[in-house]
């Protein structure tokens, strides 16, 4: 935690499929020209990226204004500077579905060939359990590398989710300066902008959204299994949602007007941005 006016490193833990690509664009604007490090997002590069961060000098790490990416929490302790923490969470079933349809169209994803053979979400749920990648929000917010990364690329994640790992994630959730919800993205961004003192605008184009994605409800039988498997993420999300609602209430009655103005301008910006020439 940093004191008001004191320089700090912002640590953004990017949980997969929580509007992270859009969020990185917004944060990147705020920290344009600043010293930053982003943990590699792909499984093949992640451990090497973390090793590169560990190999940096203490002075280099302490000079960072921004530490972001998947697994940022696994290395944040190596920064001996005041820090502030942010993350986004998402309804676990929506995140689960989003991952399924995204990987099926993302031919570059290492799991793509496995998923295009699947008939439905039931097979995908079994696949995630078999590979040790269920309850991803709990896993990423635990700050435990072995809970999200296999020993070797393409392998199975060996660390399972249990009460001890959930408690680590819950503790990290409580430490966060701001916890956003994908379902309330605009309000989340505005609260972060106000709380962190971001000076540049936060308008955005939605990134990495799967077009024409079906939105099936949980089938009978699948719902019970999903809730059993994802019980840790469901509990953690309930905590995040309750906290977000408290933060929103504490923002005061004037916040609704600020949010309406932000959304109006953002709708206009989304129409204009595609017409602008690319930046060289």
ABEGO torsion letter per residue (X at the ends): XBBBGBBBBBBBBBBBGAGAAAAAAAAAAAABGBBBBBBBABAAAAAAAAAAAAABBAAAAAABABBBEBGAAAAAAABBBBBBBBBBBBBAAAAAAAAAAAAAABAABAAAAAAAABABAAAAAAAAAAAGABGAAAAAAAGBAAAABBABBGBBBABBBBAAAAAAAAAAAAABABBBBAABAAAAAAAAAAAAGBABBABBBBBGBBBGBBBBBBBBGAAAAAAAAAAAAAAAAAAAAAAAAAAAAAAEAAAAAAAAAAAAAAAAAAAAAAABBBBX
